Amino acid sequence: MSESNLKRTTIMADEEMLYKIELIARREGRSKAAVIREALVAYVTAAEEEQPAEDPLLRLIGLAGETAVPTYMANGQDEADILENISLQTGFALRDEKDAA
């Protein structure tokens, strides 16, 4: 971690926790800030492993509405489905006659 990438912040901690951090820092010959940074990295890494950050692409699922029909593209029919449902000129889905009304 490069010093130039670090941003300064302030945290509140009780005396006992600060004392324990100081003991660890002295024992390991490091600064208290380095010990705190390492603890933060370990905590955030563990939290992300428990519940990974939401993939923004997954939020798109369901945006097509209730009438959208999921397509299983690995069934060998993907080319036929594309040719039948996508305009080759525009690349957009073809509109059904009921959608045009």
WOVEN-V566319 format. One record per residue. N is the residue number from 1. SS is DSSP state (2 for helix, 1 for strand, 0 for the rest). NEAR is the number of other ideal C-beta (glycine too) atoms within 12 Angstrom. Layout:
n=N ss=SS near=NEAR
n=N ss=SS near=NEAR
//
This chain:
n=1 ss=0 near=12
n=2 ss=0 near=6
n=3 ss=2 near=11
n=4 ss=2 near=6
n=5 ss=2 near=8
n=6 ss=0 near=13
n=7 ss=0 near=10
n=8 ss=0 near=9
n=9 ss=0 near=10
n=10 ss=0 near=8
n=11 ss=0 near=15
n=12 ss=0 near=8
n=13 ss=0 near=16
n=14 ss=0 near=10
n=15 ss=2 near=10
n=16 ss=2 near=10
n=17 ss=2 near=17
n=18 ss=2 near=17
n=19 ss=2 near=14
n=20 ss=2 near=18
n=21 ss=2 near=27
n=22 ss=2 near=20
n=23 ss=2 near=15
n=24 ss=2 near=20
n=25 ss=2 near=21
n=26 ss=2 near=15
n=27 ss=2 near=12
n=28 ss=2 near=14
n=29 ss=0 near=9
n=30 ss=0 near=18
n=31 ss=0 near=16
n=32 ss=2 near=23
n=33 ss=2 near=20
n=34 ss=2 near=20
n=35 ss=2 near=25
n=36 ss=2 near=25
n=37 ss=2 near=24
n=38 ss=2 near=20
n=39 ss=2 near=22
n=40 ss=2 near=19
n=41 ss=2 near=15
n=42 ss=2 near=14
n=43 ss=2 near=14
n=44 ss=2 near=16
n=45 ss=2 near=14
n=46 ss=2 near=13
n=47 ss=2 near=13
n=48 ss=2 near=13
n=49 ss=2 near=11
n=50 ss=2 near=10
n=51 ss=0 near=9
n=52 ss=0 near=12
n=53 ss=0 near=13
n=54 ss=0 near=11
n=55 ss=0 near=9
n=56 ss=2 near=9
n=57 ss=2 near=8
n=58 ss=2 near=11
n=59 ss=2 near=10
n=60 ss=2 near=11
n=61 ss=0 near=13
n=62 ss=0 near=11
n=63 ss=0 near=11
n=64 ss=0 near=12
n=65 ss=0 near=9
n=66 ss=0 near=8
n=67 ss=0 near=10
n=68 ss=0 near=13
n=69 ss=0 near=12
n=70 ss=0 near=12
n=71 ss=0 near=17
n=72 ss=0 near=10
n=73 ss=2 near=13
n=74 ss=2 near=8
n=75 ss=2 near=11
n=76 ss=0 near=9
n=77 ss=0 near=14
n=78 ss=2 near=15
n=79 ss=2 near=12
n=80 ss=2 near=13
n=81 ss=2 near=19
n=82 ss=2 near=17
n=83 ss=2 near=12
n=84 ss=2 near=15
n=85 ss=2 near=21
n=86 ss=1 near=18
n=87 ss=0 near=13
n=88 ss=0 near=12
n=89 ss=0 near=7
n=90 ss=0 near=9
n=91 ss=0 near=10
n=92 ss=0 near=11
n=93 ss=1 near=18
n=94 ss=0 near=18
n=95 ss=0 near=13
n=96 ss=0 near=12
n=97 ss=2 near=7
n=98 ss=2 near=7
n=99 ss=2 near=10
n=100 ss=2 near=7
n=101 ss=0 near=6
//
